[in-house]
Each structure stands twice: as structure tokens, then as C-alpha cells.
């Protein structure tokens, strides 16, 4: 339903301009409802439409030396962004869960100073504010894609959000 505001009277009244019957799923991604290409600003780049994004990365940050060494190996690749997890979903309570804030600091030091936008996954709505201080793009992984509190909070911080669906 599209609502048009009428401001001709003393009191504002809302008038229904038209009603659209939704007969297909995925209306936000369906070309029937939005025919324009999605162009996503990432740093100095704007992939979308016919322009691809080159995003490289590692499953998780382990050390600054690891991230520095990787940067040296990929620095000539003209990356759109770099992706690595500072917080990892654990496979067990005893498994490595990422370096947390220290990992975010490492990513920011290495890539942001080189003007390469950083992407990291968020697992917990309580970490969104912290993560958004260090990265330019937030990723919500396939295991968290139905965590609606997490999605709502990710949308509130004003950063681009990558939704990674299952295959």
C-alpha cells in the first residue's frame, strides 16, 4: 500500500493512493517491483549492476602478522573489500571463537590505513555497536539470517549489510 499525505487541510490526512497485491515472494529483490540495479557504495567503489566486487579474506583473524602477510600477498589485486571474522561461530564451546575486539583492531590497522573497506560477521546484536566502530560493512551469516533482532540492529547502525544465505 502506498500512502500519500494530503497537506491541503488544517489537519494532515493520509489517503491511500494505491494498493498492490503481492503475488510473488521476495518483493525486495524481485525485478517486478524494483527494476533498477542495486549499486552498493563500498569505500571508493560502487559495485552492482554490471560492476563486480572483489572481496578476499580469511575465515578468521588469528594474528596481526597473519593479516599483514596476507595483505602483502594480495595488495596488487585491487580489492573492493577484505573480509575476515573477528567473532567466529563456535563448533563447540572449546573451539576457537575469534579474537574479538583485538581482531577488529588488527583489521582496522592493516586494511583501513590502506583504504580498503573491511567486512566482518556479526553474531550477537550486543556486538553491533563495537563492530561498526571498526568496519565499513557488516555481514550476517547464514546461521544468523533468521535472527530478526540481529537483523534489525544491523540495519540501525547505518552501515551496508551483507546477508549471506545458505547454499
Phi and psi in radians as a Rosetta constraint file:
Dihedral C 1 N 2 CA 2 C 2 CIRCULARHARMONIC -1.833 0.35
Dihedral N 2 CA 2 C 2 N 3 CIRCULARHARMONIC 2.212 0.35
Dihedral C 2 N 3 CA 3 C 3 CIRCULARHARMONIC -1.856 0.35
Dihedral N 3 CA 3 C 3 N 4 CIRCULARHARMONIC 2.270 0.35
Dihedral C 3 N 4 CA 4 C 4 CIRCULARHARMONIC -1.931 0.35
Dihedral N 4 CA 4 C 4 N 5 CIRCULARHARMONIC 2.311 0.35
Dihedral C 4 N 5 CA 5 C 5 CIRCULARHARMONIC -1.599 0.35
Dihedral N 5 CA 5 C 5 N 6 CIRCULARHARMONIC 2.260 0.35
Dihedral C 5 N 6 CA 6 C 6 CIRCULARHARMONIC -1.735 0.35
Dihedral N 6 CA 6 C 6 N 7 CIRCULARHARMONIC 2.053 0.35
Dihedral C 6 N 7 CA 7 C 7 CIRCULARHARMONIC -1.908 0.35
Dihedral N 7 CA 7 C 7 N 8 CIRCULARHARMONIC 0.338 0.35
Dihedral C 7 N 8 CA 8 C 8 CIRCULARHARMONIC -1.391 0.35
Dihedral N 8 CA 8 C 8 N 9 CIRCULARHARMONIC -0.453 0.35
Dihedral C 8 N 9 CA 9 C 9 CIRCULARHARMONIC -1.624 0.35
Dihedral N 9 CA 9 C 9 N 10 CIRCULARHARMONIC 3.095 0.35
Dihedral C 9 N 10 CA 10 C 10 CIRCULARHARMONIC -1.159 0.35
Dihedral N 10 CA 10 C 10 N 11 CIRCULARHARMONIC -0.600 0.35
Dihedral C 10 N 11 CA 11 C 11 CIRCULARHARMONIC -1.901 0.35
Dihedral N 11 CA 11 C 11 N 12 CIRCULARHARMONIC 2.401 0.35
Dihedral C 11 N 12 CA 12 C 12 CIRCULARHARMONIC -1.227 0.35
Dihedral N 12 CA 12 C 12 N 13 CIRCULARHARMONIC 2.307 0.35
Dihedral C 12 N 13 CA 13 C 13 CIRCULARHARMONIC -2.110 0.35
Dihedral N 13 CA 13 C 13 N 14 CIRCULARHARMONIC 2.493 0.35
Dihedral C 13 N 14 CA 14 C 14 CIRCULARHARMONIC -1.684 0.35
Dihedral N 14 CA 14 C 14 N 15 CIRCULARHARMONIC 2.285 0.35
Dihedral C 14 N 15 CA 15 C 15 CIRCULARHARMONIC -2.127 0.35
Dihedral N 15 CA 15 C 15 N 16 CIRCULARHARMONIC 2.346 0.35
Dihedral C 15 N 16 CA 16 C 16 CIRCULARHARMONIC -1.311 0.35
Dihedral N 16 CA 16 C 16 N 17 CIRCULARHARMONIC 2.085 0.35
Dihedral C 16 N 17 CA 17 C 17 CIRCULARHARMONIC -1.426 0.35
Dihedral N 17 CA 17 C 17 N 18 CIRCULARHARMONIC -0.752 0.35
Dihedral C 17 N 18 CA 18 C 18 CIRCULARHARMONIC -2.836 0.35
Dihedral N 18 CA 18 C 18 N 19 CIRCULARHARMONIC 2.770 0.35
Dihedral C 18 N 19 CA 19 C 19 CIRCULARHARMONIC -2.072 0.35
Dihedral N 19 CA 19 C 19 N 20 CIRCULARHARMONIC 2.265 0.35
Dihedral C 19 N 20 CA 20 C 20 CIRCULARHARMONIC -1.880 0.35
Dihedral N 20 CA 20 C 20 N 21 CIRCULARHARMONIC 2.222 0.35
Dihedral C 20 N 21 CA 21 C 21 CIRCULARHARMONIC -1.485 0.35
Dihedral N 21 CA 21 C 21 N 22 CIRCULARHARMONIC 2.159 0.35
Dihedral C 21 N 22 CA 22 C 22 CIRCULARHARMONIC -1.545 0.35
Dihedral N 22 CA 22 C 22 N 23 CIRCULARHARMONIC 1.946 0.35
Dihedral C 22 N 23 CA 23 C 23 CIRCULARHARMONIC -1.989 0.35
Dihedral N 23 CA 23 C 23 N 24 CIRCULARHARMONIC -0.081 0.35
Dihedral C 23 N 24 CA 24 C 24 CIRCULARHARMONIC -2.177 0.35
Dihedral N 24 CA 24 C 24 N 25 CIRCULARHARMONIC 2.553 0.35
Dihedral C 24 N 25 CA 25 C 25 CIRCULARHARMONIC -1.318 0.35
Dihedral N 25 CA 25 C 25 N 26 CIRCULARHARMONIC 2.994 0.35
Dihedral C 25 N 26 CA 26 C 26 CIRCULARHARMONIC 1.069 0.35
Dihedral N 26 CA 26 C 26 N 27 CIRCULARHARMONIC 0.840 0.35
Dihedral C 26 N 27 CA 27 C 27 CIRCULARHARMONIC -1.107 0.35
Dihedral N 27 CA 27 C 27 N 28 CIRCULARHARMONIC -0.470 0.35
Dihedral C 27 N 28 CA 28 C 28 CIRCULARHARMONIC -1.274 0.35
Dihedral N 28 CA 28 C 28 N 29 CIRCULARHARMONIC -0.372 0.35
Dihedral C 28 N 29 CA 29 C 29 CIRCULARHARMONIC -1.951 0.35
Dihedral N 29 CA 29 C 29 N 30 CIRCULARHARMONIC -0.079 0.35
Dihedral C 29 N 30 CA 30 C 30 CIRCULARHARMONIC -1.433 0.35
Dihedral N 30 CA 30 C 30 N 31 CIRCULARHARMONIC 2.302 0.35
Dihedral C 30 N 31 CA 31 C 31 CIRCULARHARMONIC -1.131 0.35
Dihedral N 31 CA 31 C 31 N 32 CIRCULARHARMONIC -0.318 0.35
Dihedral C 31 N 32 CA 32 C 32 CIRCULARHARMONIC -1.171 0.35
Dihedral N 32 CA 32 C 32 N 33 CIRCULARHARMONIC -0.472 0.35
Dihedral C 32 N 33 CA 33 C 33 CIRCULARHARMONIC -1.836 0.35
Dihedral N 33 CA 33 C 33 N 34 CIRCULARHARMONIC -0.446 0.35
Dihedral C 33 N 34 CA 34 C 34 CIRCULARHARMONIC -2.476 0.35
Dihedral N 34 CA 34 C 34 N 35 CIRCULARHARMONIC 1.781 0.35
Dihedral C 34 N 35 CA 35 C 35 CIRCULARHARMONIC -1.500 0.35
Dihedral N 35 CA 35 C 35 N 36 CIRCULARHARMONIC -0.347 0.35
Dihedral C 35 N 36 CA 36 C 36 CIRCULARHARMONIC -1.299 0.35
Dihedral N 36 CA 36 C 36 N 37 CIRCULARHARMONIC 2.585 0.35
Dihedral C 36 N 37 CA 37 C 37 CIRCULARHARMONIC -1.171 0.35
Dihedral N 37 CA 37 C 37 N 38 CIRCULARHARMONIC 2.582 0.35
Dihedral C 37 N 38 CA 38 C 38 CIRCULARHARMONIC -1.499 0.35
Dihedral N 38 CA 38 C 38 N 39 CIRCULARHARMONIC 2.119 0.35
Dihedral C 38 N 39 CA 39 C 39 CIRCULARHARMONIC -1.945 0.35
Dihedral N 39 CA 39 C 39 N 40 CIRCULARHARMONIC 2.131 0.35
Dihedral C 39 N 40 CA 40 C 40 CIRCULARHARMONIC -1.929 0.35
Dihedral N 40 CA 40 C 40 N 41 CIRCULARHARMONIC 1.975 0.35
Dihedral C 40 N 41 CA 41 C 41 CIRCULARHARMONIC -1.220 0.35
Dihedral N 41 CA 41 C 41 N 42 CIRCULARHARMONIC 2.168 0.35
Dihedral C 41 N 42 CA 42 C 42 CIRCULARHARMONIC -2.285 0.35
Dihedral N 42 CA 42 C 42 N 43 CIRCULARHARMONIC 1.829 0.35
Dihedral C 42 N 43 CA 43 C 43 CIRCULARHARMONIC 1.026 0.35
Dihedral N 43 CA 43 C 43 N 44 CIRCULARHARMONIC -2.233 0.35
Dihedral C 43 N 44 CA 44 C 44 CIRCULARHARMONIC -1.579 0.35
Dihedral N 44 CA 44 C 44 N 45 CIRCULARHARMONIC 0.145 0.35
Dihedral C 44 N 45 CA 45 C 45 CIRCULARHARMONIC -1.977 0.35
Dihedral N 45 CA 45 C 45 N 46 CIRCULARHARMONIC 2.858 0.35
Dihedral C 45 N 46 CA 46 C 46 CIRCULARHARMONIC -2.507 0.35
Dihedral N 46 CA 46 C 46 N 47 CIRCULARHARMONIC 1.251 0.35
Dihedral C 46 N 47 CA 47 C 47 CIRCULARHARMONIC -1.218 0.35
Dihedral N 47 CA 47 C 47 N 48 CIRCULARHARMONIC 2.740 0.35
Dihedral C 47 N 48 CA 48 C 48 CIRCULARHARMONIC 2.411 0.35
Dihedral N 48 CA 48 C 48 N 49 CIRCULARHARMONIC 2.928 0.35
Dihedral C 48 N 49 CA 49 C 49 CIRCULARHARMONIC 1.098 0.35
Dihedral N 49 CA 49 C 49 N 50 CIRCULARHARMONIC -2.024 0.35
Dihedral C 49 N 50 CA 50 C 50 CIRCULARHARMONIC -1.730 0.35
Dihedral N 50 CA 50 C 50 N 51 CIRCULARHARMONIC -0.042 0.35
Dihedral C 50 N 51 CA 51 C 51 CIRCULARHARMONIC -1.697 0.35
Dihedral N 51 CA 51 C 51 N 52 CIRCULARHARMONIC 2.141 0.35
Dihedral C 51 N 52 CA 52 C 52 CIRCULARHARMONIC -1.531 0.35
Dihedral N 52 CA 52 C 52 N 53 CIRCULARHARMONIC 2.724 0.35
Dihedral C 52 N 53 CA 53 C 53 CIRCULARHARMONIC -1.828 0.35
Dihedral N 53 CA 53 C 53 N 54 CIRCULARHARMONIC 2.404 0.35
Dihedral C 53 N 54 CA 54 C 54 CIRCULARHARMONIC -1.871 0.35
Dihedral N 54 CA 54 C 54 N 55 CIRCULARHARMONIC 1.900 0.35
Dihedral C 54 N 55 CA 55 C 55 CIRCULARHARMONIC -2.069 0.35
Dihedral N 55 CA 55 C 55 N 56 CIRCULARHARMONIC 2.133 0.35
Dihedral C 55 N 56 CA 56 C 56 CIRCULARHARMONIC -2.008 0.35
Dihedral N 56 CA 56 C 56 N 57 CIRCULARHARMONIC 2.905 0.35
Dihedral C 56 N 57 CA 57 C 57 CIRCULARHARMONIC 2.976 0.35
Dihedral N 57 CA 57 C 57 N 58 CIRCULARHARMONIC -2.986 0.35
Dihedral C 57 N 58 CA 58 C 58 CIRCULARHARMONIC -2.214 0.35
Dihedral N 58 CA 58 C 58 N 59 CIRCULARHARMONIC 2.745 0.35
Dihedral C 58 N 59 CA 59 C 59 CIRCULARHARMONIC -1.025 0.35
Dihedral N 59 CA 59 C 59 N 60 CIRCULARHARMONIC -0.693 0.35
Dihedral C 59 N 60 CA 60 C 60 CIRCULARHARMONIC -2.699 0.35
Dihedral N 60 CA 60 C 60 N 61 CIRCULARHARMONIC 2.624 0.35
Dihedral C 60 N 61 CA 61 C 61 CIRCULARHARMONIC -1.293 0.35
Dihedral N 61 CA 61 C 61 N 62 CIRCULARHARMONIC 2.271 0.35
Dihedral C 61 N 62 CA 62 C 62 CIRCULARHARMONIC -2.005 0.35
Dihedral N 62 CA 62 C 62 N 63 CIRCULARHARMONIC -0.624 0.35
Dihedral C 62 N 63 CA 63 C 63 CIRCULARHARMONIC -2.782 0.35
Dihedral N 63 CA 63 C 63 N 64 CIRCULARHARMONIC 2.835 0.35
Dihedral C 63 N 64 CA 64 C 64 CIRCULARHARMONIC -1.174 0.35
Dihedral N 64 CA 64 C 64 N 65 CIRCULARHARMONIC -0.626 0.35
Dihedral C 64 N 65 CA 65 C 65 CIRCULARHARMONIC -1.086 0.35
Dihedral N 65 CA 65 C 65 N 66 CIRCULARHARMONIC -0.715 0.35
Dihedral C 65 N 66 CA 66 C 66 CIRCULARHARMONIC -1.069 0.35
Dihedral N 66 CA 66 C 66 N 67 CIRCULARHARMONIC -0.809 0.35
Dihedral C 66 N 67 CA 67 C 67 CIRCULARHARMONIC -1.216 0.35
Dihedral N 67 CA 67 C 67 N 68 CIRCULARHARMONIC -0.719 0.35
Dihedral C 67 N 68 CA 68 C 68 CIRCULARHARMONIC -1.051 0.35
Dihedral N 68 CA 68 C 68 N 69 CIRCULARHARMONIC -0.804 0.35
Dihedral C 68 N 69 CA 69 C 69 CIRCULARHARMONIC -1.098 0.35
Dihedral N 69 CA 69 C 69 N 70 CIRCULARHARMONIC -0.719 0.35
Dihedral C 69 N 70 CA 70 C 70 CIRCULARHARMONIC -1.138 0.35
Dihedral N 70 CA 70 C 70 N 71 CIRCULARHARMONIC -0.746 0.35
Dihedral C 70 N 71 CA 71 C 71 CIRCULARHARMONIC -1.009 0.35
Dihedral N 71 CA 71 C 71 N 72 CIRCULARHARMONIC -0.774 0.35
Dihedral C 71 N 72 CA 72 C 72 CIRCULARHARMONIC -1.048 0.35
Dihedral N 72 CA 72 C 72 N 73 CIRCULARHARMONIC -0.612 0.35
Dihedral C 72 N 73 CA 73 C 73 CIRCULARHARMONIC -1.340 0.35
Dihedral N 73 CA 73 C 73 N 74 CIRCULARHARMONIC -0.501 0.35
Dihedral C 73 N 74 CA 74 C 74 CIRCULARHARMONIC -1.931 0.35
Dihedral N 74 CA 74 C 74 N 75 CIRCULARHARMONIC 0.069 0.35
Dihedral C 74 N 75 CA 75 C 75 CIRCULARHARMONIC -1.075 0.35
Dihedral N 75 CA 75 C 75 N 76 CIRCULARHARMONIC -0.440 0.35
Dihedral C 75 N 76 CA 76 C 76 CIRCULARHARMONIC -1.555 0.35
Dihedral N 76 CA 76 C 76 N 77 CIRCULARHARMONIC 0.058 0.35
Dihedral C 76 N 77 CA 77 C 77 CIRCULARHARMONIC -1.460 0.35
Dihedral N 77 CA 77 C 77 N 78 CIRCULARHARMONIC -0.057 0.35
Dihedral C 77 N 78 CA 78 C 78 CIRCULARHARMONIC 0.975 0.35
Dihedral N 78 CA 78 C 78 N 79 CIRCULARHARMONIC 0.997 0.35
Dihedral C 78 N 79 CA 79 C 79 CIRCULARHARMONIC -1.158 0.35
Dihedral N 79 CA 79 C 79 N 80 CIRCULARHARMONIC 2.524 0.35
Dihedral C 79 N 80 CA 80 C 80 CIRCULARHARMONIC -1.409 0.35
Dihedral N 80 CA 80 C 80 N 81 CIRCULARHARMONIC -0.672 0.35
Dihedral C 80 N 81 CA 81 C 81 CIRCULARHARMONIC -2.833 0.35
Dihedral N 81 CA 81 C 81 N 82 CIRCULARHARMONIC 2.881 0.35
Dihedral C 81 N 82 CA 82 C 82 CIRCULARHARMONIC -2.100 0.35
Dihedral N 82 CA 82 C 82 N 83 CIRCULARHARMONIC 2.374 0.35
Dihedral C 82 N 83 CA 83 C 83 CIRCULARHARMONIC -2.171 0.35
Dihedral N 83 CA 83 C 83 N 84 CIRCULARHARMONIC 2.272 0.35
Dihedral C 83 N 84 CA 84 C 84 CIRCULARHARMONIC -2.781 0.35
Dihedral N 84 CA 84 C 84 N 85 CIRCULARHARMONIC 2.660 0.35
Dihedral C 84 N 85 CA 85 C 85 CIRCULARHARMONIC -1.596 0.35
Dihedral N 85 CA 85 C 85 N 86 CIRCULARHARMONIC 2.286 0.35
Dihedral C 85 N 86 CA 86 C 86 CIRCULARHARMONIC -1.638 0.35
Dihedral N 86 CA 86 C 86 N 87 CIRCULARHARMONIC -0.478 0.35
Dihedral C 86 N 87 CA 87 C 87 CIRCULARHARMONIC -2.115 0.35
Dihedral N 87 CA 87 C 87 N 88 CIRCULARHARMONIC 2.145 0.35
Dihedral C 87 N 88 CA 88 C 88 CIRCULARHARMONIC -1.922 0.35
Dihedral N 88 CA 88 C 88 N 89 CIRCULARHARMONIC 2.459 0.35
Dihedral C 88 N 89 CA 89 C 89 CIRCULARHARMONIC -1.205 0.35
Dihedral N 89 CA 89 C 89 N 90 CIRCULARHARMONIC 2.131 0.35
Dihedral C 89 N 90 CA 90 C 90 CIRCULARHARMONIC -1.312 0.35
Dihedral N 90 CA 90 C 90 N 91 CIRCULARHARMONIC 2.529 0.35
Dihedral C 90 N 91 CA 91 C 91 CIRCULARHARMONIC -1.481 0.35
Dihedral N 91 CA 91 C 91 N 92 CIRCULARHARMONIC -0.324 0.35
Dihedral C 91 N 92 CA 92 C 92 CIRCULARHARMONIC -2.701 0.35
Dihedral N 92 CA 92 C 92 N 93 CIRCULARHARMONIC 2.873 0.35
Dihedral C 92 N 93 CA 93 C 93 CIRCULARHARMONIC -1.108 0.35
Dihedral N 93 CA 93 C 93 N 94 CIRCULARHARMONIC -0.301 0.35
Dihedral C 93 N 94 CA 94 C 94 CIRCULARHARMONIC -1.714 0.35
Dihedral N 94 CA 94 C 94 N 95 CIRCULARHARMONIC -0.091 0.35
Dihedral C 94 N 95 CA 95 C 95 CIRCULARHARMONIC -1.375 0.35
Dihedral N 95 CA 95 C 95 N 96 CIRCULARHARMONIC 2.757 0.35
Dihedral C 95 N 96 CA 96 C 96 CIRCULARHARMONIC -1.031 0.35
Dihedral N 96 CA 96 C 96 N 97 CIRCULARHARMONIC 2.249 0.35
Dihedral C 96 N 97 CA 97 C 97 CIRCULARHARMONIC -2.005 0.35
Dihedral N 97 CA 97 C 97 N 98 CIRCULARHARMONIC 0.315 0.35
Dihedral C 97 N 98 CA 98 C 98 CIRCULARHARMONIC 1.553 0.35
Dihedral N 98 CA 98 C 98 N 99 CIRCULARHARMONIC 2.813 0.35
Dihedral C 98 N 99 CA 99 C 99 CIRCULARHARMONIC -1.459 0.35
Dihedral N 99 CA 99 C 99 N 100 CIRCULARHARMONIC -0.062 0.35
Dihedral C 99 N 100 CA 100 C 100 CIRCULARHARMONIC 1.168 0.35
Dihedral N 100 CA 100 C 100 N 101 CIRCULARHARMONIC -2.345 0.35
Dihedral C 100 N 101 CA 101 C 101 CIRCULARHARMONIC -1.008 0.35
Dihedral N 101 CA 101 C 101 N 102 CIRCULARHARMONIC -0.676 0.35
Dihedral C 101 N 102 CA 102 C 102 CIRCULARHARMONIC -1.034 0.35
Dihedral N 102 CA 102 C 102 N 103 CIRCULARHARMONIC -0.684 0.35
Dihedral C 102 N 103 CA 103 C 103 CIRCULARHARMONIC -1.142 0.35
Dihedral N 103 CA 103 C 103 N 104 CIRCULARHARMONIC -0.699 0.35
Dihedral C 103 N 104 CA 104 C 104 CIRCULARHARMONIC -1.085 0.35
Dihedral N 104 CA 104 C 104 N 105 CIRCULARHARMONIC -0.739 0.35
Dihedral C 104 N 105 CA 105 C 105 CIRCULARHARMONIC -1.093 0.35
Dihedral N 105 CA 105 C 105 N 106 CIRCULARHARMONIC -0.713 0.35
Dihedral C 105 N 106 CA 106 C 106 CIRCULARHARMONIC -1.115 0.35
Dihedral N 106 CA 106 C 106 N 107 CIRCULARHARMONIC -0.834 0.35
Dihedral C 106 N 107 CA 107 C 107 CIRCULARHARMONIC -1.025 0.35
Dihedral N 107 CA 107 C 107 N 108 CIRCULARHARMONIC -0.772 0.35
Dihedral C 107 N 108 CA 108 C 108 CIRCULARHARMONIC -1.129 0.35
Dihedral N 108 CA 108 C 108 N 109 CIRCULARHARMONIC -0.753 0.35
Dihedral C 108 N 109 CA 109 C 109 CIRCULARHARMONIC -1.081 0.35
Dihedral N 109 CA 109 C 109 N 110 CIRCULARHARMONIC -0.796 0.35
Dihedral C 109 N 110 CA 110 C 110 CIRCULARHARMONIC -1.354 0.35
Dihedral N 110 CA 110 C 110 N 111 CIRCULARHARMONIC -0.871 0.35
Dihedral C 110 N 111 CA 111 C 111 CIRCULARHARMONIC -1.618 0.35
Dihedral N 111 CA 111 C 111 N 112 CIRCULARHARMONIC -0.688 0.35
Dihedral C 111 N 112 CA 112 C 112 CIRCULARHARMONIC -1.156 0.35
Dihedral N 112 CA 112 C 112 N 113 CIRCULARHARMONIC -0.623 0.35
Dihedral C 112 N 113 CA 113 C 113 CIRCULARHARMONIC -1.195 0.35
Dihedral N 113 CA 113 C 113 N 114 CIRCULARHARMONIC -0.304 0.35
Dihedral C 113 N 114 CA 114 C 114 CIRCULARHARMONIC -1.766 0.35
Dihedral N 114 CA 114 C 114 N 115 CIRCULARHARMONIC 0.185 0.35
Dihedral C 114 N 115 CA 115 C 115 CIRCULARHARMONIC 1.065 0.35
Dihedral N 115 CA 115 C 115 N 116 CIRCULARHARMONIC 0.595 0.35
Dihedral C 115 N 116 CA 116 C 116 CIRCULARHARMONIC -1.895 0.35
Dihedral N 116 CA 116 C 116 N 117 CIRCULARHARMONIC 2.072 0.35
Dihedral C 116 N 117 CA 117 C 117 CIRCULARHARMONIC -1.048 0.35
Dihedral N 117 CA 117 C 117 N 118 CIRCULARHARMONIC 2.576 0.35
Dihedral C 117 N 118 CA 118 C 118 CIRCULARHARMONIC -1.970 0.35
Dihedral N 118 CA 118 C 118 N 119 CIRCULARHARMONIC 2.430 0.35
Dihedral C 118 N 119 CA 119 C 119 CIRCULARHARMONIC -2.090 0.35
Dihedral N 119 CA 119 C 119 N 120 CIRCULARHARMONIC 2.365 0.35
Dihedral C 119 N 120 CA 120 C 120 CIRCULARHARMONIC -2.495 0.35
Dihedral N 120 CA 120 C 120 N 121 CIRCULARHARMONIC 2.707 0.35
Dihedral C 120 N 121 CA 121 C 121 CIRCULARHARMONIC -1.468 0.35
Dihedral N 121 CA 121 C 121 N 122 CIRCULARHARMONIC 2.487 0.35
Dihedral C 121 N 122 CA 122 C 122 CIRCULARHARMONIC -1.906 0.35
Dihedral N 122 CA 122 C 122 N 123 CIRCULARHARMONIC 2.376 0.35
Dihedral C 122 N 123 CA 123 C 123 CIRCULARHARMONIC -1.953 0.35
Dihedral N 123 CA 123 C 123 N 124 CIRCULARHARMONIC -0.456 0.35
Dihedral C 123 N 124 CA 124 C 124 CIRCULARHARMONIC -2.273 0.35
Dihedral N 124 CA 124 C 124 N 125 CIRCULARHARMONIC 2.245 0.35
Dihedral C 124 N 125 CA 125 C 125 CIRCULARHARMONIC -0.974 0.35
Dihedral N 125 CA 125 C 125 N 126 CIRCULARHARMONIC -0.466 0.35
Dihedral C 125 N 126 CA 126 C 126 CIRCULARHARMONIC -1.216 0.35
Dihedral N 126 CA 126 C 126 N 127 CIRCULARHARMONIC -0.313 0.35
Dihedral C 126 N 127 CA 127 C 127 CIRCULARHARMONIC -1.658 0.35
Dihedral N 127 CA 127 C 127 N 128 CIRCULARHARMONIC -0.064 0.35
Dihedral C 127 N 128 CA 128 C 128 CIRCULARHARMONIC -1.097 0.35
Dihedral N 128 CA 128 C 128 N 129 CIRCULARHARMONIC -0.788 0.35
Dihedral C 128 N 129 CA 129 C 129 CIRCULARHARMONIC -1.058 0.35
Dihedral N 129 CA 129 C 129 N 130 CIRCULARHARMONIC -0.800 0.35
Dihedral C 129 N 130 CA 130 C 130 CIRCULARHARMONIC -1.060 0.35
Dihedral N 130 CA 130 C 130 N 131 CIRCULARHARMONIC -0.864 0.35
Dihedral C 130 N 131 CA 131 C 131 CIRCULARHARMONIC -1.056 0.35
Dihedral N 131 CA 131 C 131 N 132 CIRCULARHARMONIC -0.730 0.35
Dihedral C 131 N 132 CA 132 C 132 CIRCULARHARMONIC -1.183 0.35
Dihedral N 132 CA 132 C 132 N 133 CIRCULARHARMONIC -0.281 0.35
Dihedral C 132 N 133 CA 133 C 133 CIRCULARHARMONIC -1.259 0.35
Dihedral N 133 CA 133 C 133 N 134 CIRCULARHARMONIC -0.423 0.35
Dihedral C 133 N 134 CA 134 C 134 CIRCULARHARMONIC -1.933 0.35
Dihedral N 134 CA 134 C 134 N 135 CIRCULARHARMONIC -0.415 0.35
Dihedral C 134 N 135 CA 135 C 135 CIRCULARHARMONIC -2.078 0.35
Dihedral N 135 CA 135 C 135 N 136 CIRCULARHARMONIC 2.821 0.35
Dihedral C 135 N 136 CA 136 C 136 CIRCULARHARMONIC -1.683 0.35
Dihedral N 136 CA 136 C 136 N 137 CIRCULARHARMONIC -0.403 0.35
Dihedral C 136 N 137 CA 137 C 137 CIRCULARHARMONIC -2.365 0.35
Dihedral N 137 CA 137 C 137 N 138 CIRCULARHARMONIC 2.387 0.35
Dihedral C 137 N 138 CA 138 C 138 CIRCULARHARMONIC -1.836 0.35
Dihedral N 138 CA 138 C 138 N 139 CIRCULARHARMONIC 2.388 0.35
Dihedral C 138 N 139 CA 139 C 139 CIRCULARHARMONIC -1.946 0.35
Dihedral N 139 CA 139 C 139 N 140 CIRCULARHARMONIC 2.359 0.35
Dihedral C 139 N 140 CA 140 C 140 CIRCULARHARMONIC -1.918 0.35
Dihedral N 140 CA 140 C 140 N 141 CIRCULARHARMONIC 2.044 0.35
Dihedral C 140 N 141 CA 141 C 141 CIRCULARHARMONIC -1.358 0.35
Dihedral N 141 CA 141 C 141 N 142 CIRCULARHARMONIC 2.967 0.35
Dihedral C 141 N 142 CA 142 C 142 CIRCULARHARMONIC -1.096 0.35
Dihedral N 142 CA 142 C 142 N 143 CIRCULARHARMONIC -0.506 0.35
Dihedral C 142 N 143 CA 143 C 143 CIRCULARHARMONIC -1.274 0.35
Dihedral N 143 CA 143 C 143 N 144 CIRCULARHARMONIC -0.338 0.35
Dihedral C 143 N 144 CA 144 C 144 CIRCULARHARMONIC -1.929 0.35
Dihedral N 144 CA 144 C 144 N 145 CIRCULARHARMONIC 0.042 0.35
Dihedral C 144 N 145 CA 145 C 145 CIRCULARHARMONIC -1.108 0.35
Dihedral N 145 CA 145 C 145 N 146 CIRCULARHARMONIC -0.359 0.35
Dihedral C 145 N 146 CA 146 C 146 CIRCULARHARMONIC -1.821 0.35
Dihedral N 146 CA 146 C 146 N 147 CIRCULARHARMONIC 0.234 0.35
Dihedral C 146 N 147 CA 147 C 147 CIRCULARHARMONIC -1.513 0.35
Dihedral N 147 CA 147 C 147 N 148 CIRCULARHARMONIC 1.594 0.35
Dihedral C 147 N 148 CA 148 C 148 CIRCULARHARMONIC -1.172 0.35
Dihedral N 148 CA 148 C 148 N 149 CIRCULARHARMONIC -0.515 0.35
Dihedral C 148 N 149 CA 149 C 149 CIRCULARHARMONIC -1.120 0.35
Dihedral N 149 CA 149 C 149 N 150 CIRCULARHARMONIC -0.741 0.35
Dihedral C 149 N 150 CA 150 C 150 CIRCULARHARMONIC -1.103 0.35
Dihedral N 150 CA 150 C 150 N 151 CIRCULARHARMONIC -0.798 0.35
Dihedral C 150 N 151 CA 151 C 151 CIRCULARHARMONIC -1.081 0.35
Dihedral N 151 CA 151 C 151 N 152 CIRCULARHARMONIC -0.753 0.35
Dihedral C 151 N 152 CA 152 C 152 CIRCULARHARMONIC -1.072 0.35
Dihedral N 152 CA 152 C 152 N 153 CIRCULARHARMONIC -0.810 0.35
Dihedral C 152 N 153 CA 153 C 153 CIRCULARHARMONIC -1.152 0.35
Dihedral N 153 CA 153 C 153 N 154 CIRCULARHARMONIC -0.687 0.35
Dihedral C 153 N 154 CA 154 C 154 CIRCULARHARMONIC -1.080 0.35
Dihedral N 154 CA 154 C 154 N 155 CIRCULARHARMONIC -0.643 0.35
Dihedral C 154 N 155 CA 155 C 155 CIRCULARHARMONIC -1.244 0.35
Dihedral N 155 CA 155 C 155 N 156 CIRCULARHARMONIC -0.365 0.35
Dihedral C 155 N 156 CA 156 C 156 CIRCULARHARMONIC -1.427 0.35
Dihedral N 156 CA 156 C 156 N 157 CIRCULARHARMONIC -0.329 0.35
Dihedral C 156 N 157 CA 157 C 157 CIRCULARHARMONIC -1.457 0.35
Dihedral N 157 CA 157 C 157 N 158 CIRCULARHARMONIC -0.106 0.35
Dihedral C 157 N 158 CA 158 C 158 CIRCULARHARMONIC 1.408 0.35
Dihedral N 158 CA 158 C 158 N 159 CIRCULARHARMONIC 0.319 0.35
Dihedral C 158 N 159 CA 159 C 159 CIRCULARHARMONIC -1.868 0.35
Dihedral N 159 CA 159 C 159 N 160 CIRCULARHARMONIC 2.769 0.35
Dihedral C 159 N 160 CA 160 C 160 CIRCULARHARMONIC -1.172 0.35
Dihedral N 160 CA 160 C 160 N 161 CIRCULARHARMONIC 2.552 0.35
Dihedral C 160 N 161 CA 161 C 161 CIRCULARHARMONIC -2.191 0.35
Dihedral N 161 CA 161 C 161 N 162 CIRCULARHARMONIC 2.222 0.35
Dihedral C 161 N 162 CA 162 C 162 CIRCULARHARMONIC -1.696 0.35
Dihedral N 162 CA 162 C 162 N 163 CIRCULARHARMONIC 2.200 0.35
Dihedral C 162 N 163 CA 163 C 163 CIRCULARHARMONIC -1.770 0.35
Dihedral N 163 CA 163 C 163 N 164 CIRCULARHARMONIC 2.006 0.35
Dihedral C 163 N 164 CA 164 C 164 CIRCULARHARMONIC -1.746 0.35
Dihedral N 164 CA 164 C 164 N 165 CIRCULARHARMONIC 1.826 0.35
Dihedral C 164 N 165 CA 165 C 165 CIRCULARHARMONIC -1.463 0.35
Dihedral N 165 CA 165 C 165 N 166 CIRCULARHARMONIC 2.849 0.35
Dihedral C 165 N 166 CA 166 C 166 CIRCULARHARMONIC -1.263 0.35
Dihedral N 166 CA 166 C 166 N 167 CIRCULARHARMONIC 2.805 0.35
